[in-house]
Amino acid sequence: MKCSLQSVWRTYLFICLGLLWHSGEATVLTVAQTGPLYRVVGSSLFISCNVSGFSSVSAEKQFEFRVQKPSNPSMDINIISTSDPYFGYAMYSPRVRSKEVTLKHVSPNSVLFEIQSLQKNDEGVFECTVINSEANYDGTYSVKTAVKVIDNSLSVSSPNPASLSYNEGDALTLTCQASSNTVQHTHLSLTWYLRRDDEDEARPIISLDRDFTLSPGQGFEQRYQDGLIMLDKVGEATYRLKMTRVELSDQGLIYCQADEWIQDPDRSWYSIAQKDAENTNLRVKAKERVPDTASLMVRISSQQTTLQEGQELSLSCNIDTQNLEERFFSVAWLRGSVELVRIGPTGVLSLGSQYSGREKQGELRAARIGNSDYRLILQPVRTEDQGEYICRAWPQERGQDGAFTQGAAQDSSAQLVSISVAGSGLTLEMQSTASVNEGDILKLTCKVHGVKDQLSVTWQHKSTSTSTAIFTDVVGLSQEGVMEKGGEFTNRKVKAMRPATDTFTLELDEVKPTDAGVYQCAVSEWKVNSKTSSRSQAATVTVAPIESFVKVNLIGRNNVVTVGENVELMCRVRGSPLPITLIWSVRRDASTLDNILTLYSNGAISWSGDQHSYQMKVESKPNDVIYYLLINGASHREAGNYQCSVSVFLENAYKKLSSSNQLAVKVQNPVRKLVLTSIPALKRNISTDIDIQCSVTKAPSASSRYAVTWIHQQNSENRTIVSSDQDSIVTFGPQVDRQRMSMRRTKGPSFELTIWQAQILDSGSYICKVVEWLQDPRGRWYQLLPVSATTKLTLIEPDKDLRLNKKEQQVIVRKGDEVEFKCNISGAFSPSFFYKVAWLYTGRDSARANATLVELDHTGLLRYPKNQAIQGLQGRLHLSRPTKSSVCLRIQRAHEGDSGTYQCHVVQYQLDRESRWQQTASDRAGSIMLSVNVTGIVDTDTGCKSYIWMGTVIAVLICSLLVIFILMLKKRFCKASGTKASQSLWTEQYPLNTKPDGVP
């Protein structure tokens, strides 16, 4: 006995340790970035993969990466493994060997997958798999991340000269243009960099990040706070750097760098593209400021201050100070705040932008005519030359290196000059207003009347966006017919022509919105080399932005189709004067926008991912261009909202125009043609084998696959018995006796359900639900709506003399009380009859509907069917059979959740001539409604205790005597045979388990 107790305790200990060990295990979880991740061609791809839940945290895990391409999403392509150098397929193994594709451990449980330079065909779904090194599988061992590879459309350029030279303290302005044509929602950031001559690394001057926040670079913070360094965004794509006073430390290479950012699904921002503009080499000359202690007097004078057009204006400037002959000065003439011309300390002229053209035409001359005298001559004068003139002088100190240092300026008093219209017969005629579309050619005509001598023309432009704007030269045509462009229009497509003697024309190609303003036609009349008169006429020009007249419209033919039919989408673009770049895209769900193709302005086409189902064609018409997108043999993958987007390349930057309307393409399944037949009703005897069949009488396709589900319907409740999917994988429903149920497929096809040894509970309706699967043009399978056929099965029992009490009862008890139910069996009793008794329970939720609590079968085997929802209740049950005709069920320590309906179900069996059990009768007792209350009146008398009290006492006495007798025999047997005992004849080979599995 002692040995037996030790064995029991040892077994119990092992079970507890096993349970503790199992409860300490964690579920394996593998995670990676959530897709889709959008990356550009040529950029790097990083995917981190982490795993947790293994029993050994410090052991290094082995990982594998695969990819499924859009062209064949069901095929796994091996890329790289941390454990097998020959893991990758041929298309990736060369890139793995060259280290372009790597997989490195970051920690024992984490790796980083990298492709250094993405290719277009890298697009797909990447799968990270961790190799399980443990005995059990529990959790998720692989994770997938979708990657979309798009074109790099980031454009960065700089119109600045390659080299600039400034004096210390001068103002510097540089511009940079950056834009992108990406369809996905992206942000741009831009940074100006300076790489000094004595440094290898460039340092940021100032940056505008993707959230439009300005940040000065290290070393430039104070100048930024003082307003000496600024970065402005002008228009959609122009970024302007202003440095109010350059310093010697600013010397070096200056350039701008743009980054394009996209927001990944995890809400983090990622830089998908980066480009630099051309460098500008900035040279800064040092200077020193010295105090000017000597007084400086500046005077202005004119021999004639009232003039007529065409006459000569002479303005003299006189300076006076100590040691005049030994010093250097700069002298300038200004009309209002506009500087006409400046004479430097060495006599070099520098002209204002508004008067540079007149100096080239000989209308303006300035010179030093003595130690203290300077003269400006304008001839012929124009009416716009009238106003107040001043003369400004600066002392200049010459250093040992020959560089000049400028002192404080001194102005003269103002000199008023009046100019009236002369009696010349020269007159101009020009339209007062003109309108042009962005991207078109601006054409202006200037008619000349009263011509006597040779003529020259200068076309000028003044912006109307600011009140301080001045006229700048666009292009000029001399009297000899020589054309010369103005400074700001040097790189523009502009020309001045004289198609007739009395007509001048201006043509400006690819007009921009900034070209709007006032255009002036200034015509001068010449005699020999002397200008005799000048006239000007102005016109106001408005430029309509391209968005206002370019219209993009998307329409479709047959955009609601059946699988396999063709779709034709038409994107109509009207009114574009420039070549366009067009992008077709589709949104298959609420958050993802996928590129299909990009048609560039030069005719090149870039396809994105697997787009073999699409075709493209273009049809040009006089007023518009139609871009067709054809879908040949549509599948469900091509369904979605389609859109075409248009952009033009203006001013070295992409300009996105408004996208078209979205057009939904719906791909529907074909009409269901599957027809099922079955026998409407069957009548069979219990305890026989039954075959129920449904057949396909009309199959639409020989290549169809079928998924079949058999459902048992009883008392308005459906229970899945068994199902077979389209790949013929069979799955049984919960609480189905697999020994008595089976299904098979026969020719036709037909689907057959077999019930072995049918029981009375098998009665009801059997629904055969069939789902047809078809293959689309891309080779993918899709399902149609299910078709059902029903057979009603009626099971016939032989005449029986089995009766149960049908009266319904209601029992109310307090929480913690003991409850007992009794099931009385009536009828003729025979030694050949055996009974299977089951107690059924229906709780308040669906998981406990008609659940079997405990079952005592006709062979005497006691069984507690597994059901997680009632496991706690089963642990407090006790089943007894005090008499042959009664069975009692006791609930110990009643809980409030035990409330519900209890019912006794009895099945009668008898052995046939071949010693096989045959069901001869069955019946159900009336329902017992149990209510368990915390407090209240209770009624627990179900008639069971009064019948079993005496039986219980007798049973206890008999059991006690039996135990004493067994112990005496055991003791006597152990003495006779020493320590080795034979197996007891009283030990049950198959002991009765009175507790459900999992209940201590």
C-alpha positions, 0 to 999 in steps of 0.5 A: 500500500505504501508503494502504491501511495508513493507511485500515485504521489510521484505521478501527480507531481510529474503532472503538476510540473508538466502543467507548470512547464506548459503554462510558462511557455510563451507564444512565438510572435514574429513582427516586421514593418507593416506594408505597403512600403513605397520606395523608388528605383535605385534607393535602399530597402530596409525591413527589420524582422523581430521574433519573441516567445522562444524559450531561449531568449539568448540563443541566436535565431535563424531567419529566411527571406522570400518574396512573392511577385505580383505576376505569380503571388502563389510562388515563393522565391527564396532570397537569402538566409542566415543559415544557408548561403545557397538558399537564394534562387538564381535571380537573387543569388548573384546580388547576395554574393555581391553583398547588394542583398544582405541579411544581418543579425541585429540581436539574437532575436532580430535581423535587418534585411537590406537591398542596397539598390532597388530594381523595378522587378523587386516589387512584391510581398516580402516574407520573413520566416524564423526557423523553429529550433524547438520541438513544439510549434506555437505561434506565428513564425512568419510575417509579410510586408508588401513593397511597391517600387515606383519611379524616382521623379524628384527634380532639383536644379539651380539657375545660379551661375557656377561662380560668384564673387562678392565683397564682404558685407554684400547681399547674396541671393540664390535660388533653387527649384525642387519638385516631384511628380510622385502620385502618392502623397509626399512632402519635400524638404530642402536644405542649403549647404556650404562646403568651405574650402578648408573642410571636407564635409558640407555643413547646412546653412538653413533648412525647410523640413517636410513640415515647413519648419525653418531651422538654421545650421550649426554656426548660423543660428545667430545670423538667422535670429538677427534676420541676416539669413532667410529661406523663402519658398516662392511659388510651388517649386522655388526656394530662395536663400538670402544672406543680407551680409556675406562673411569671409567664412561663407566662401566655398561651394554652396548648393541646395539638397532636396529630400522627398518623404513618404509616410509609411503605414506605421505613421513614420516618415521615410526619405525615398529620394534625395538629390543635389543641385549644381554647386555655386563657387562663392568668392568673398573679398575681405575689406575693412571699414575705416572712419571718415573723419574729413567732411565731404561736400557733394553738389549737383547742377544742370545747365538746363532743367526744362527739356523736350523729348529728344534733347540732351540732359547733362547733370554735373556732380562736384565733390569737395574735401580735404586732400582731394587729389590723394583720395579715391571716390565712387560717384553715382546718380539716382533718380528717386531711389533708382540708381542710374549709373555709378563710377567706381574709384578706378573709373569703371562704370556699373549700370542699374538694371533699368538703364543698362540697355540705354547705355548700350544704345548710346543714350547714357554716358557718364565720366570723370572730367576732373579731380572733383567733377563728374558728368552724366549725359542722357540723350535723347531724353524721354518723358519718363526721365523727368523727376528729382536727381541726386548725386551720391559719393563714397570715399574709398580707402585703398589697402595694401592688397589693392582692395578698396574699402568703402566709407560712408555715403554723402548725398547732394541736394535734389535737382528737379528735371522737367521733360515735355513732349517734343513736336516729333511726328513719331507715334506708336500704336499698341493694344492696351491689354492682352491675355495668354495661357500659361505655356503658350506664346505671347505675341505683341505688335507695336505699330509706328507712324510718322517715321522719318529716319532709322528706328530701333526698339526695346521691349521691356517688362514690369511686374505688377505684383509689387508697387516698387517694380521697375521696367527691365529689358526683355529683348531689343532690336537695333537700327542695324537689325541686331537682336539682343536679349535682356539679362533675365531673359537670356535663357528664354525663348524670346525674339524681337522682329520687324516684319514690316517697316512700320511694325515691331513684334515681340514673341515670348515662348512658354509663358509663365504666370510670372511673365504677367505685367506691363510690357513696354514698346520703346521705339527710338528714331536715329539720324546717322549715329544720333538719336533724335526722338523716342516714344513708348507705348505699354500694354498690360498682359495677363497670364492664365495659369495652366490649371484654369484651362487644362481639363482632365476627364476620365470616362469608361466603356463597360466599367461594370463587367463580368470576370474575363470581359474587357474594360476600356478607360479613356482619359481625355486631356484638353487645352494643354499647350505643352507636352505632358506626363500622364500617370495611370493609377488605381486605388484598390482599397481605402488607403493604397494608391498603386501606380499602373504606368507613367507615360512621359512627355518624350513618349517613354512608358514606365510600368509599375509592378506586374501590369501584364493585364493592361495595355495603353494607346494614345489618340490625338485630336485637334483639341484634345488627346485621349489616353486609353487604358485597356484591361484585357480579361478583367479579374477581381484584382483589376477592380478599384477606383481608377484615376489619371493624373497630368503634369507638365515640366515648366521652369525646370520643375514638375507642375502637377495639374488637377487629377481626373475624376475617379472612375470605379471599375467593378468586376462581378462574378458570372451568373451562377449556373450550378444546379443541385438535386437531392432526395427531398425526404428519407425514412430509415430505421435507427441503428442502420447505415444511411447514405444521403446524396446531392448531385450536380446536374448542371455544371457550367465548367469542367474545370470547376472546383467545389467546396462542400459543407454538410449541415444538420438542422434540428429544432431550428438550429444548424450544426456543421457536420463535415466540410471539404474545401476546394482543395478537398481538405476535409474538416469535421465540425465541433462535437461530431462523432467521426466514427459515425460520420464520413463523406466522399465525392463520386462521379457526376460529381455527387457528394455523399454523406454516410451516417453509420448506425444512425441514432434517433438524434440524427433525425432532422434536415441535412443541407448540402451546401456547395460553393463553386470555384472558378479560375480567372484569366490571371490563374487565380481562383474565386468563388460563386454564391453557394447552392444548397439542397436539403434532404429531410431524414426521418428515423423510425424506432421499433415499437417501444415500451419506454416512457419518461416523465414528460412533466416540466419542473421548476427548481429554485435554490440558493447559491452554494446549495446542493441540487439533485435531479431524478430521471425515472424510467417506466415501461416493461423491463427485461434482462436483455434491455440496456440503457444509455442515459445522458443529461443535457444542459442548455445555458444562457449563451449559445456555447452551452446550448443542448450540451451533454453534461454527463453520459452513462452508456449501455455498457456501463462506461461513464463519460464527461464530453469535453466542452470548455464552456461547461467544464466548471459545472462538470467538475461539481457533478455526481451521477448515481443510479440508486435503482434500476429504473431511476438515475439521479444527477447531483450538483454540488455547491450550485453557482449562479451560472448553473441556471438553465434547462436540464433534461434527461435523455434515455436510449434503449439497446439490445444485442442482436443475434450477431452480438451487435448492439441495436438501438430499440427505443429512445425518449426524453424527459420533461425539462427541469428549469433551474434558477440559482439565486443569491438569496430567496425562497428555494425548492430543492425537493425533486423526489430523489433524496427520499428514495436514496437515503436508505440505499446510501446508508446500506451502500456505505456499510457494504463498501466499508466491509469490502475495503476491510476484506481487501486490506486483510487479503492484501496483507496476508498475500504480501507476507506469503510472497515477500516484497513482490506481489502479483497483480490483484484480481480486483484491480480494474483494467479500465477504471471508471473515470468519474471526473471530466478531463482536465478537472482535478 
